[in-house]
Amino acid sequence: MQDSLRVLLETCLRAASEREDVRRSLHTLATWLTRELEGAGKAQRGRGHGVLTPASRGRTEREAESAAPQEHLAESLSTVVTRARWKAAGCRLALDRRALSKESGGERESAEAQLATRERSLRARLAKLPDTSTWMLDQPFGLRATEPEAFDVSDEVAEKLELVANSYETLAFAVEMAIDLDEQGLFKGGPPPAFLYLLAEAQSALLAALAEAPTRSDSDQRDVFMWLKEQTTRHRIYVDRHMRLDDPADPKGASALEDRIRQTARDLLEERKTRRQRGQLLNKIKYHVRKLLDDGELRAAEVESLDAAIGQWREAGLESGEPALVDAVQALREFAREDDAAGDGVEALLKLLDRIPEPRGARTRRGGGSSSGKDPKRTAEILAEVRELLEDRTVVLLAPAHALDERESLESELGAASIDFVSVDVKGDADERWKTLSSCLDADDVDVFLLGVRLESEEYQRFKEECLERKTPFVRLPGSLAPSAVAHQITRQVGWRLRALRDSQVG
């Protein structure tokens, strides 16, 4: 065992001397091993799903990192694109040779010369492609290409090499799209989970296609897999499919996978455009709200400007009940309802605000008593209690892909050992969605689930029963993912269970 481990480590170190991405991966592994060894023998918790998780960083390090120039995350994969396309071309050259071997006649000599030219061109490019196996040229079907029967294989065997070629091209396309999205800023703060799922599927499909190929491993599949592990670890994104040997992707779906990759890239770009537009409109609305509050007088002209900004919000397809908009106008709503509110725009403002839902429990009439509002002192007390209850615990946030942006603030404010993010698509395939949920439920190191999506009634009931059976608390988040709102739901729904668990451990 020790000899095998030593040989493996020596191989990794040799690769690290030549490649930056391998060095980074080994550094992450070394950090994790150091932390685990230091904690050996202690009752540690919070190892999210068995995934290597970097140690928490202090504020000073975060600030230094944010001030430094941001590297492109996918830049290290650029070699994969060229190398995978080279291998696909090599596979197709072998297939053309097989087809030619069955032909006869005067044109065969000319065709053989063309194939020889293509091979020389491919081999000439090898100098710029490190760690590239040439098995698809040397022995594409298991025999040396120079042997008489090397290309005398069945259609079924040839189809398997066609699958390999398709899988290489699909992986190259997926990585190419990743690099393009990264250069456009879509990977800032971490790659989108939806795209990581597709990249995991592409590398897994290639691995499955190579199962019977005359090669022990593939540099492109390995590099993409290692990159995925690094990114999911660094950004704590749980990719539950196609990252294990017992969960292979189907290499026959290469064309459909490329279509999904292309569509997902479009969706991500459109989502960013919508998010930017949303941020701009929300800032405009907040500006008019502040102006009305600062003036201390609800003037009709300024109310009209606010109305126009909210109209643009609706025209952009954004909901009037979105928590960000509700929170933005709430202070203005309370101000407008005060008995001494002055200005010629009071009634117009109240009519405008009637079209925006109020937070649950808010006062609904002018002069009707004190507002429930938000008590800063009570909010601070709730957050402090939740930080104590979640200390050294692993939390899993089940939410839409766009909610990944909220994970860091939740982790910082709620004080959990880790908050792992799992993307749940409520509009996608129900079977695939349940596989995602089931995979999370099967993890034995989760202390609390935060359910930030609205599941169908039967699906929700099933999820609830599974949590009860495993005795794992879960919190249904009906609205905002702001830390204070999430903390309130935790104390309201499962606070008593977490307190009992804490007290039993102390005892």
N, C-alpha and C positions, 0 to 999 in steps of 0.2 A: 504493500500500500504506500509506504513512504517513498520507495523508489519510483513508483508511478507518478506520485505527486511531484517529486523533484523533477522528473523528466518534463511533466506538464508545465511547471513553473519556468524551467529553463527555456522551453519553447516560447512561452509568453514573453519572457524577457528579451529573447532574440528578436521577436516581432516588435517589441516596444522600442528597441534601439533604432528601428527604421520607420516607425509609424506613430504619428502624434495621437490618433484616436485610440490606439491600443494603450499608449502611456496614460491617457486620461482615464480609461476604463480601469486599468490596474491601480491608479491612484484612488479612485472611488472604492475599489475593493479593499485596498489597504486601510483606508479610513474606517470603513465599516468593520473590518476584522479587528482593528485596534480597539474600537469602542466596545465590541462584543467581548473581547478577551478581558478588557478592564472590568467589565460588568459580570464576568463569570462568577457564579456562586451566589449572586444577588437575585432577588425576586424582581426581575425587570419585566416590564410590560411594554406594549406599544410597538411591536415589530409588525408593521402593516403588511399582511398577506405574504409574509416571507420574502418581501422584496427588499433589496438593499436600500436603506434610507440614509441619506447624508445627515450628519449631526446638525442640530439646530444652530443657526448662526445668530450672533448678537447684532444689535442695531448698527454698531460701528462698522462691522464687516459688510452688512447690507448696503449701507450708505456708500462705502468705498466701492463696492461692486457696481452700484447704480451709476456712480460718477465715472467709472471706467468705460472705454468704448465697448459697445456691445458687439460680440462676434456673431456671425451668422451660424446658427446651430447646425444647419444642414451642409455647410461648406465642406466638412470633412468627408462627405459622401460623394463628392464630385467624381472621384475616380470610378465609383461603382457604375455610373451612367455609361462611361466610355467602355469600361471593361465588360459589363454585361451585354452591351450591344455587340462587342467584338465576339463574345462567346456565342451569341445568337447567330451571328453571321457565319461562324465556324460550323455550327450545327446545320445550318441550311446548305452550306457548301457540301457537307457530308451527304445530306439527303439528295442533293443534285447529282453527286457522284453515283449514288445508288441507282437513281433513275437512269443515268447514262449507261451504267453497267448492263442494263437490260436492252439497250438499243444496239443497233448495228447499221452499217451503211457508211457512205462516204463522208457524211457530216460529223461523224463521231470524233474523228481526229481533230477537227476544228473546235468542237465543244470541249474536248479534253484539254486543249491548249488554253482555252478561256478559263477553265477551272484551275489549271496550274497557275495562271496569272493571278487569279483571285487569291489562291493560297499564298503565293509569294507576297502579295500586298498585305494580307493579314499577318503573316509572320514578321514582316518588316516593321509592323506597328508594335510588336511585343516589347521592344526596348523601352517604350513609354508606358507600359502597363505592368506595374509590379505585381507579383504574386498571382500570375495568371496561368492556370492550367490549360494545356493544349490537347486534352484528351479527345475533344470533339473532332480534331484534325488527325491525331495520331492513332486513335482506336475508338472511333465513334460508336461501334456496335460490339465492343468487347475484344475484337481481334485487331492486330496491327494493320494499319491501312495498306501496308505492302504485301500482306498475305493474300493469296488468290481468292479466298472466299470471304474476305473482310466485309464486302458490301452485299453479299448474297444472303439477305435476311428477309424475314416475312414482313408483310405490311403492318402487322401488329407491332413488331419491334420498331419499325420505322416511325410509326405513329407516336411511340413513346419519346423518340428523339424530337419529333415535332412539338410535343408538349413541353419538352425542356427548352426548345428555342422560344416558344411563346412565353414561357415563364420568365426567361431572361429578359425578354423585351418588355414584359409587363412590369418587372421589378425596375428596369431602367426608366420606364415611363413614370412610375410612382416616385422614384427618387428625384427625377427631373422636375416633377411637379412640386415636390417638397422644397427643392432648392429655389424654385421660382417663387413659391409662397413665402419662403423665408426672406428672400431678397425684397419682397414687397412689404415686409414687416408683420406678416401674419403669425410668425413664431415668437415674436417678442413676448417675454414673460413665460414662454413655454409653448410647445407645439399644440395645436388643437387636438383634443382627444379623438375626434371623429377621423382625422387624417392618420393618426397613429394606428388606429384599428385597421385601416386599409393597408398601411405599409406593413403591418404585422401579417396580414393575410397574404400579401404579395411575396414576402420572404418565405413564409411557410409553404406556399404553393410551389415555389421553386425547390425547396427542400424535399417535398413529396415527389415532385417530378424527377428528381435526381436519385430516387431510392434504388433504382436498378442500373444506374449509370456506372461506368468503370472509373469512379472517382470516390475518394473517401470523404471529402468535404469540398465546400465551395467558398472562395474568398468573399464573393459579393453577398451571398446569403448570410455568412458569418458577420460581415461588417455591418450590414443593416440590422441584424439581430442585436449585436453589441450596442449599436447606436440607440436602438429602441430601449434596451435595458437601461442605458445611461440616462436617457431623457425621462423615462417613466420614474426612475429613481430620483433624479434631481428635482423633478416637478411634481412628484407624488401623484402620478396619474396611473390608475389601475387598468391595464389592458387585459381583459379576462379571456380573450380568444386568440388561438394560433400562436401562443408564445411557449407552448410545451410540445414535446415530441408526441404525446398521446392526443394532441388536438390539431391534426394537420388540416390545411386548407386544400380545396379541390383544385388541382392544376388545370382541369378542363374548363374552368370558368374564367380564363384569362381575358377574353374579350369583354365579358360582362363586368369584370373587375376594373378594367381600364375605363369603361363607361362610368362606373361609380366613382372612380377616382376623379375623373374629369368633372362630373356633376358636383361632387363634394367641394372641389376647388372653387367652382363657380359660386356655390352656396356660401362658402367661407368669405369670399371676396364681397358678395352681396351683403352678408351679415355684417361685415366690418363697415361697409358703406352705410348701412342702416344704423349701426351703433354710433358712428360718427355724427350722422344727421340727428340722431336722438340726443346725443350729448350737446350738440349745438343748440337745438331747440329747447332743451331743458335749461341750458344756461341763459337763453333769452328770456324764458318764463321766469326764472329766478331773479333776473335783473329787474324785470318789471315789478315783481313782488317786493323786492328790496326797496325799490324806488317809492312805491306806495307806502310802505311801512316807515321809511325814513322821512318822507314828507309829513307823515302824521295826518294827512288829509286825502280822502279817497276822491281824487279828481276824475271826472268823467273821461277826459282825454287820455289819461294814463290807463284807466280801466279798459278803454277801447283798444289801446296798444296791447294790453295783456290778453284781451279777447282774441285779437288777431294772431298773437303768438300761439295760443292754445288751439286756434283754428288750424294753423300750420301743423301742429302736433297731430291732430286728427287726420289731416290730409295725407300725412306721411304714413298712415296706416297704423299709428300707435294708439293704444287703448287709453280711454279716459280714466279707467280705474287702475292704471299702472301705479304701483306703490311710490315710485320716484316722483310722479306728478302729484299724487295725493299728498305726499309729505311736503312738496315744494310750496303748495298753496295753503297748507293747514294753518300756519301762523296768520296769514292774511284773512282766512275764514274767521278765526277767533277775533281778530281785530275788528272786522266788519260787523260782528254781532254785538260788540260792546254798546251799551246804551249811549255813550257819548261819542260814538264814531261820527265824524263829520265829513262833509264833502258832497258834491252833486253827483257822485258816482256810487253811492252806497247801495242803492236799490239795484242798479245795473250790475254791480259786482256780486251781490247776493244771487241774482238770477243766473249769472255766469257760473258761480260756484255750485249751484244746484245741479249742474250737469256733470259734476265731478263727485264720485262717491266719497263719503267720509270714512275715516278710520273707524273700526269697530268700537263702539262705546262712546263715541264723540257726541257732544251736545248738538241737537238738531234745530234749536230755535234761538232767536236773538233774545238776550236778557233772561235766559232760562236757568240761571244758576252758574256755578263755577264749572270751568272746563275740566274734563278728566285729564287732558294734556299728558305730557311726559314729565315725570318727576326725576330730575337728574340724580338726586340723591338715591332714590329707590332703584333706578337703573344701575347705578354704580354698585349698589349692594347686591343686586341679582348677578351682575357680571362677576363680582368677587366670589360669590358662593359657587357659581358654575365653574370658575377656574379651580376652586378647591375640589369640587366633585369630579372634574375631568382630569385632574392631575395624574400623570402616568397612565392615562387610558388612551386606547386607540379608537378613533371615531371614523366612520365611513359616511361621506356625504353622497347621497344618490340624487343627482340633479341633472338638468339639461346641460348640454355641452357648453353653452355660453356662460353658465354659472361658475365655470372654473376660475374666473376672475375674482370670485368672492372667497375662494378657499384660503388664501394667504391672510386676509384680514380676520377671517373666522379663527384660524389657527392662532394668530397673534392675540386676539381678544379673549378667546375661550380657554386658552391655556392647556389644551389637550396635548398628550405626548406626540400625537400625529393626527392629522385629518386627511385621510386618503379620499381622492375624488374618483367617483365612478359615473361615467356619462350614461344616462338613461334616456332613450328616445321614445317618448310616449306616443308618437305618431308612426313609429316604425313597426316592423313585424313583431307580433305578440310573442311568438315562440322564441325569437332571438332575444327579445326583451326579458323574458322569464329566465333564459339561460344566464343572462347577465345578473339578474337578481339572485338566482339560485347559487351562482358561483360565489357571490358575496356572502350569502347565508351560510354556505358550507365552510367558509373560513373560520378557523377556531380561535383567532386572536382578535376578534372585533368585540369591543365593549359596548358601543352605542351606534345605532344607525340614525342618520338624519335623512328623512324622506322628503326631499324637496321637489317632488313631482306628484302630479295628481293621477293616480292609477285608476283604471276601471274598477267598479265595485267588486267583482269576483276576484280580480287580480290583487286588489288591496287586501281583501279578506284572507286570501291565500298567504300573502306576505305576512300579514299580522299573525296568522296561526303558526307559521314557521318560526317567527320571532318568539312567540310564546312558548313553543315547544323547546326551543334552544335556550330559553330564559335570557334572551338578549334584548335589552330595552331598545325601543325605537321611538323616534319623535317625528310626528307628522308636522311639516312646516306649511301652514296654509297660505303664507304670503311672503313677505320680505325675507331675504337672506342676510339682512344686516345683523351684526353680532348681537346687538341689544335685543332685537326681535327673536333671534334664535335662542338666546339665553333665557328669555322669558318663557318660550315654549318648552325648553328643557326642564326648567323648574316646575312649570305647571303640569306637565304630562308625566315625567319620570323622576322628578326631584326626590320623591319619597323613596323610590327604589335605590337610587344612587346614594342617598344618605344612609339607608339601611346597610348597603354593601360596604360603604366606607366605615361605618361604625363596627360592623362585624370583623373587618380586617384589623381595625385598631385594637379591638378587644382580643 
